[in-house]
Amino acid sequence: MNKFFGYAGKILRINLTTKKIKIQKLEKNLILNYLGGRGFNSKKLYDEVPPGINPLSPDNKIYIGTGPLVGTFFPTASRFNISAKSPQTGILGDSNAGGHLAQEIKYAGYDQIVIEGKSPQLLYINIQDSNIELKNGIFLKNLDVYETDKALKNDLGDKSVQTLIAGPAAEHGVKFSGVFTGLTRAAARTGMGTVLADKGVKAITIKGTGVIEVAQPQKFEKIVDEINNEIYTHEQYIGRRKMGTTRILKMANSAGFLPTNNYNEGIIDYVDEVSGENLALNFNVKNRGCYACTIPCSRFYMIKKGAFKGLYAEGPEYEPQGSLTSRIGNKDLSLALKANDLCNRLGVDALTTSSCIAWLMELHEKKLISSSEVEGLDLSWGNQEAILTLIKKIAYREGFGDVLADGTKRAAEKLGKGYEFTMQVKNLDLIMADPRGLKGFGLGYSVASRGGDHLRSEPFIELSDDPEVGSRLFGVPESTLRLSDKGKGILVSYFEDWCAVIDSLEPCKNIMQNMEILTFERSSTVIEAVTGIKLSPRQIRDVGERIVNLERAFGVREGISRKDDYLPKRFREEKLVLGASSGTVVDQDTMLNEYYQQRGWDLETGRPTKQTLTKLGLMSVSDELIKLNKIKNTD
């Protein structure tokens, strides 16, 4: 493959220990089997990071990957994945973000950046095409994300560079700190900022002057026009354009699966006060989009009155909006905006941070912890002082914040109490949808390769609650009934494969998957137009399935099995009392059995079989897992 279309054709490898910088050629085999972005990262992570290493050691590596659509004018192709072994979960760590960074990586000439080793002194990496500098970063120490962005641009004398920044929380070793680009675009889950900072890197600055060519320009332009027209005329366009994902909160409340007071309830009676509609009407002042975006769904807001008057920032999305309101019993949207801004500036994952606060507030409500044990804070639901103080204490590991800075599971282990109130799977705290009201999402949380997360599958079609859709797509009417436990194995496995492909091509999942734009069939056409490579829809789904199985294999090497694929007991034993999702619990075993059968994994262990791995071309992975006595040597 001498000519690269869609790809930059190179991998940049930076060793912080030896200070050696290598530029490697992108392999065609990697393209055909993993497409890009998340696929590239997961493959390299599995091959290069051995099992059992400490995530905060020089042996861990960071991978920043983009996809073949990035750098073209394909709608919403603006995203990147950052991956490493997670210090929060001890398994595969990975996070995804948009904005304007990914295309600069491509224009600078790279499809993937690999950072390995460890620097003895704080530095930042400056990438300007083929000119790579490891620059003194001492002056950036303990600066927040906003301050760091400004200082970097001043140091370089260039305000147009794109930045990727680890905040002070990462420097202080908070296990769920992220990396932030464009100030507020957060790749915040699983602690990728923690790994970057541990390597002695405060930030990366990137600027490129190259171009990305496509193989069939006229065909590509026609496809783009068709997709743009579908987006503009889609029934969801106006709602997404005005409110982004914040439109979900009111719908989740109506359906009875809005996590409230640490998932004790599924509805709130103050929904209008904290809704996306209220945010749009009384706070939002301007829309903003990522690179090549057709729906500029992000929003700038301003607080015009009250204690936080004058605060001006971007966001939030639904997850932090809900996490910092109903999840912690907060009825004040202004307070939620302030708290989210604080999380962004300090560089922490707003979901895990709010989960820590909600867990602590439930312990207090159940009289398992007193205010005196938490430095006199009033831990009543929604207490302003407690919320803002705890965010700061977590970020700097001060006082009780040090207990919370490793996540709820480890906090419970440290205190010796409250484990049953930790809402996490594999130490990754859950998102803002109660699985008792969305059973397919719940299965997705259980089996996701990075822990309790929805973005590995996001089976949005379940929200249709329409059995005809389930019959048409999967031959199982119950699969798209949100309160049914049946048919979820085929539902989730299909959407996991689809998500893996989208994450590897790197457009926006909210549009390309949730609005059913970039199907496997259309992906085949798009990939050929951009890269010149012909892959059938089945081959493209195989790529998704290969990535899912490889990521599971990474977890298996670290000891993951069926025992780790269970939701918290609350969802399996305690029924919601109020709302449209009341009266149900999750039948975990029925869903897991269906899922493992659909995947071709062992029912007893939940691990991929030799036959399944071999079918997907993962023979070396199979051989290794057999050698490690993780799977059986049988067909």
N, C-alpha and C positions, 0 to 999 in steps of 0.2 A: 504494500500500500504506500506508494510514493507520494501521492497527492492526497491531502486531507481536506475533505469538505465537511463543514459543520464542526470539526474539531480543530483545535490549535495544533495538535500533533505532538505536544511535549508535556513532560512531567518535571516539575521543579522540586529538587530534593535538597533540603538544608539541614546540615548536621551542626547543631549548636555546640557540641562538645569539641569537635575537631575544627569547626569553622569552615568546613569544606562545603562547597555548593556544586551540585551536579544538575545537568539538564539531560534528561533521558527521553528517548523516543517513545511515543505512545504505541503500544502493541495492538495489532489488528485483532488478535485473539481476545484481548481484553474488551475491545469494542463489541465484537460479535456476541460475546457471552454475558456482558454486564452493562453495555450501552453508555454509561457515564455516571456522574454524580455519586449518588448513594451506592450504586453497584460497584463502581471503581473503588470507593472507600472501603466497603465491606470486604471485597476480595483482598485488597492489600492488607487490611487490618488482620484478617484471618491468617494470611500467609506470613506476615512479618512480625506480629506481636504474639509471642509464645504464651501458652496457658500458664496461669499461676503467678504472673508478674504483679508487682505492686503498681497500680495505676499512676501513683505519684513517684515514679522512678524514671531514670533515663531510658529504661527499656521500653516504656510506652511511646507511641508515636501518634502524631496528629495528622489527619488527612483532610484536606479541604478540596472538594471536588465539584466540578460543574458539568453540565450536560451539553449535548450537541446542538440543542436549540438556542442555548445562551449565546448572545452576541449577534444573533440575527434579529429580524423584526417579527419573529413569531410571537403572537400575543402572550404576554405575561411570562416570557422565558427570562426570568431574572433571578433565579434562586441558586443556592449552593447548599451542600451538606458538609458539616464538619464532624469528624468521627475520631474516636480513640477508645481505649478501654476506660470505662466510666469509674471515677472515684466515688460516685454516689451509690452505684448499684453493684459494681464489681464485674459487670458483664459488658456487652456491647454498648458503648456510648455513642450517641449520634443526635444531631440537631440540624434543623433546616431553617433558612431565613431568606427573605427577598431583599428588595431595595435596589441599590446601584453598584454593589460590589462585584457580583458574579461576572458581569460582562467585562469589567476591568481586568479580571483574572484572565479571561479569554483574549482580550485585546493586548494584554502584556505577553501573550504567547503560550499560555499554559491551560491544560485541562484539569490538572490536579497539582496541589502543593503538598509536599510531605515535610513535616518538621520532626526531627529526631534528636536524641541526645539532650543535653542540658547545659545552659549557660551559667557560669558562676556569678555573673553580674547582670543586673536588669538591662534589657535592651529592647529595641523595637526593630522590626524588619521592614526595610524600604525596598519595594519592588517597582522598578520603572523599566518595563520591557526586559531586556537581558541584563540590565544593570541591577544587581542585588547587593544591598548593603545591610550589615548588622551594625546598627547605630546605638550609641550610648543612650540608655533610657532612664538613667538615675533621676533626671529631672521630672519624670512622670510618676515617680513612686507615690502611691496612695492618692493620686488624683482620681476624681470620679470620671465617669464615661464622657460627660459633656466637657469637663475641663481637659481631659486627655485629648479629645478630638481637636480642640482649639490649640492646645500646646503643640501637637504634631504638625498642624498646618502652619503654625508660626515658625516652627523649627525648619520646615522644608521651604517656607516662603511660597506655598502653593495651596490655595484653598480648594482646588478642584480634585485633590487626591481623595480616594475612598479609603476609609479606615475600618479596621476590625479590632475591637478593644476589649480587654479584660478589665473590669472595674476593681475597686478596692476589696470587694468581697472575695474575689479570686486570689488576690495577693495575701489575704488572711486565711486562705485555705478552706473557705466555705465550700462544702462538697457539691452544692447545686448552683454554683455561679456559672454564668454563661458568657458568650461573646456577643458584642453589640456592634452593628454597623449602621451608619446614618443616624447615629445617636439612639434611636429607639427600636430599630429592627433587630429583634432578639433571637439568637440561636441559643436559648437559655436552658434547655432541658439536658439532664444527665451530666452536668458539670464540665463542659468542654472549656470554659473559662478557667476553671481550677487547674486543668492539665496544662493549658497554655502558660499560665502564670507560674506554675511549678517549674516549668522549663526555663523560666527567667525571661519570658517574652511578655511585655505589657501590651503590645499592639503590633499590627501589620498595616502598612500603608501601601496602596497599589495604584498604579496609573499605567495604562497601556495605550499605544498608538497604532496597533495593528488592526487588521480586519479579519472577519470570518466569512469565507465564501461558501455558497451553497452549490450543490451539484447541478440542480435543475431550476434555475432562477424563475423562469416563466411559470412552471408548474407550482413552484413554491409560492409565488405571488398570488396565484389563483386560489390556492388552499387557504392562505392567510385571509384573503378577501371573504371567502366563504365562512371561515370561522368567526371573523369579526362581525359579519352580518348575523350569524346565529347568536352571538353574545348580545349584540345590541337589541335584538328582537326577543330575547329570552324573557320569560315571565319573572325571573328573579333579578333582572338587570337593575330596575329602579331601586328595589330594596337594598341590594348590595351596594349600589352607587351612593345611596344616601347614608346608610348605616354600617356598611361592612358586616362583619360577623356579630356586631352588637345587636342586630335584629333578632338573634336567637334567644336572648334572655326571656323575653315575654312569651315566646312560643314554648320554651322549655317549662316555664311556670304553668302555662295552660295545660300542657301535657302531663304535668305532675312529676317531672324528673329533674327539677332544678335543685341541685344540692344545697341544702339549707342547714345551718348550724352543725357543720361537720357530718352531713348526710343523715341527720336524724329525721329530717323531713324533706318533702319534695316540692313544696310550694311556699311562697311568701305572700303576705297581704300588703306589702309595700312595693309591689313590682313596678308600678307606674313611676315611683320616685327614683328607681335605679335603672330603668329600662334604656335600651338603645334609642327609643323614640324621645325620651326626655333629654338624653345626651345630644341628639341631633338638633332638637328644638332650642335648647337653652345654653348649650356649651360650644357646639361645633361652629367653626368660622371658615374653614376651607378644607377642600379635599386634596389628597395627595396620592399618587400612584407609584408603583415600582417601575423599573425600566420596562419599556415595551408593553405597558399595561393598558388594557382596554376598559377596565373598570377601576378607576382610581378610588378604591374603597377605604383607604386610610384617611384619617381626618385629623386636622389640627383643632384643638379646643382651647378655650380661654375660660377661666373661672372669673366671673364678673362681680361676685359679692361674697361676703362671709370671711371666715378665718383664712382662706387660701386665695383670696382675691388677687388677681394679677398673674396667677400661674398659667403659663402658656406652653403647651407641649403637643406631641403627636400621640394618637391612640385613644383609648386602648382597644384591643380586640376583645371578643366575648370572654375568652378564658380568664384573663386578669380582671375584666369588668365583673364577672360573676364571682370569681374567687375572692375579690376584695369587697364584695357586698354580701350576697346571701350566704356564702360559705362560712363567713365569720360573723353573721348576724348584723351587718352594717347597713343602715338605712340611708346613709348620707353619701350621695354620689360624688360630691365635692371631695369628701374624705377619701373615697376610693381612687379618684383621679390623683390626689396628692400621694397616696400610698403607691400607686403604680409608677408615678414619676420617680419616687424615691427608689423603688426597686430597679428601675432602668438606670438611674444615675449611679447606684451602688453596684449594679451588675449582677443581681440575683434573679433566679427563676421565680416569678410572681406566684406560680401555682404551688410550688413546694413551700415557699415562704408562707403563703396564706394557709396552707395545710398544717404547717407547724403551729400557727396561731390558733386555728380552729381546734386542733387537737388539744392544745393547752387550755383553751376556753371550755372545752367539754370536760376536761379533767377537773377544772375549777367548779363547773356546774354540778358535777357529781361528787364534789367535796373530797376529791382525791389529791388535790394540791391547793395550797393556800396562797393568798397574795403575798404573805411574808416570805414564802419560799421563792418568789419571783420578784424580789426587790421592791415589794410594796405595790406592784401594779394592780389596778382594778381589772380583773380578767372577765368581767361581764361581757356578754356577746355585744360586739360592735363598739366597744369602748375606744374612743379616739386615741387617747394617750397610750394605751396598751399597744394598739396596732402600729402606730408610728415609732414608738420606742423600741418595740421588738424587732421591727425591720432593721433599724440601725444597729441594735445589739447583735443581731444575727450576722449582719454584714461585717462587723468588726470583731466578732467572737468575744464580745464583752459580757461579763456576768452570765445570766441565764441564756443569753444568746449563743454561748459556746455549747450548751447542751443541745440546742436546736440546729446548729449549723451543719450537722451531718444528716439531717432529715428525721422524720418522725419515728421510723422504725428504730434507729440507733438511739434516739432520745429516750424512747420507751425502755430500751435495754439498759441505758445508763441509769435511769431512775428506778428501774425494776417494777414499773407499773404502767398501765395504760396501753399495752400492746393491742388489745382488742379494739381500741379506738383509732388506731393508725389506718388511714384509708390509702393503702399503697399495695402494689404488687411488685415484688422483687426490689423493694425499696424505692420505687418511683411512684410518687404520689399521684392519685387519680385526677382526671380532668373533670370539667363541670357538666357531667351528665350522669345521673344516678342509674346504674345498670339494672335496677329493678324495673325501670321504665323503658329501657332500651337494651334488650337482652343480647342482641348481636353486638352492640358496642361493648357490652360487658365481657363477652367472649373475646373480643378483640383486645381488651385490656389484659385479660388473663394470659394470652399467648404471645403478645407483642414482644419482639426480640429485644427491645430496650427497657422493658418493664411496663408498668401500668399506664398505657398510653393508647389514644384513639387513632393517631395519625398513621400508624402502621396498617390500618384497615379502613377506618372511617366508612362503614357500610350505610351511607346516608339514605339509601333506598328504603331502609327499614322505617324511616319516618313517613313513608307513604301509607303505611299500615293497610296495605291493599293486597289481599291474597291473590288477586289476578296477576299482579306484577310478579309475585313469587312463583306462580305457576308458569308464567311466560318465560322468565329468566332461568329458573332452576328446576322446574317441575315439582316444586314443593311449596304449596300455598302458604304454609306457616312461616316460611323463611323471611317474609317481609311483614309479618305481624309483630309489632315491637314488644308485645307482652308474652309472646310465645317462646318457649325454649327449643322448639323443634326447627330443624332446617337451618340452624345457624352455622353448622360446620361448612356447608357448601357456600353459604352467603359470605362468611368471613374469609375463607380461603380465596374465593374469587376476588374480593376487594383488596385483600393483602397483595395478591399478584399485581393487580392494577396499580395500587399505590406504589409498589416497588418500581414499576416501570415509569410512572410519573416522576418519582423522586430521582430517577436516573436521567431522564430527559431534561428535568429541571424547569418546567413551567409551573404556574401556580395551581396547586391541587384544588383550592377552593373553586376555581373556575373550570379547569380541565377535567376534573373528576366529578366534583359535586354538581356541576351543571351538565354532566354527561357529554362533554365536547370531544375529548381526546380518548376515544375508545381504542381497543386493541386493533380494530380494523382500520381506523383512521391513522393510528400511529404507524402502521405499515406504510401507508401512502406518504405520510410526512417524513418518516425516516429516509425513504428512498429519495424524495425530492431534496432533502437537505444534505444527506451524506453520499447518495448514490448506491447505498447498500440495500439489497432486497431481502427483507425478512417478512415471512408470512405472519398473519395475526397469531397463529398458534406458536410460532417461533418467538414472537415478542412476549406472549404470555409465559412461555418457558423461561425467558430471561427473568421475569418477575418471580416465578416459582423457584428458580435457581438461587436468586438473592435471598428469598425467605428461608430456604433450607440451609444456605451457607451461614446466615446469621443465627439460625437455631443451632447449627453445629458449633459456632463460636460459644454460645451459651452452654451447650452440652460439655464442651471441653472444661468449662468453669464449674461444672457440677449441676447444671440446670436439668430438671426432669419434671415429671407430672406433678410431683408434690409442690412445685413452685408456681403452678398454673392455676391457683385458686384465688378467688376474690376474698376480701375480708369477710369474716363470719357474719357481720351485720347484713350483708346483701344476700346471704344464703339462708339466714334464719329469722331475720326481723322484717316484718311486713311494714310497708309505708301505710300510714293511717289515713292521711288526707290526700285529696287530689285524684287526678285521672289515672294515676299509676298505682293507686292504693291496692292492698290485698295480695300482692305478688312477692315472691322471692325468686332467686336464681337457682335453677336446677343445673348446677355446675357439671356434674358427671355426665348427664345426657349430652350437653353441648360439647364437652371435651371429647367424649367418645366419637361423636359425629365428626368433629374437626380432625382428630387424629386419623380416622378412617379415610377421610377425604384427602388428607395430606400424604397418606401412606406411611404414617409413623406408628411406632409400637404403642399399642393401647396401654400397656402396663407402665411404660417409662415415659411416654410422650416424646421419644427421640426418633429421629429419622432412621429408617432401616437402610441396610446396605443396598437393597434393591432400588429404593427410591433415590438415594444419592447417586448410584451408578446410572440410572435412567437420565439424570440431569447432568451427567458428565462430571460429577464430583467424586471420581474414583479415589483420588489422593486423599480427599477428606474422609471418605469411608475407611480407607486403609488406616489413617491416623486414629480415628475414633475406635476402630477395632483393636489397634495396638494399645491404646490407652484403656481398653476394657470398658468403653462407654457404650458401645453397641455390639450386637452379636454378629459373628461371622457366618451368617446364613442368608440365603436368598429367599 
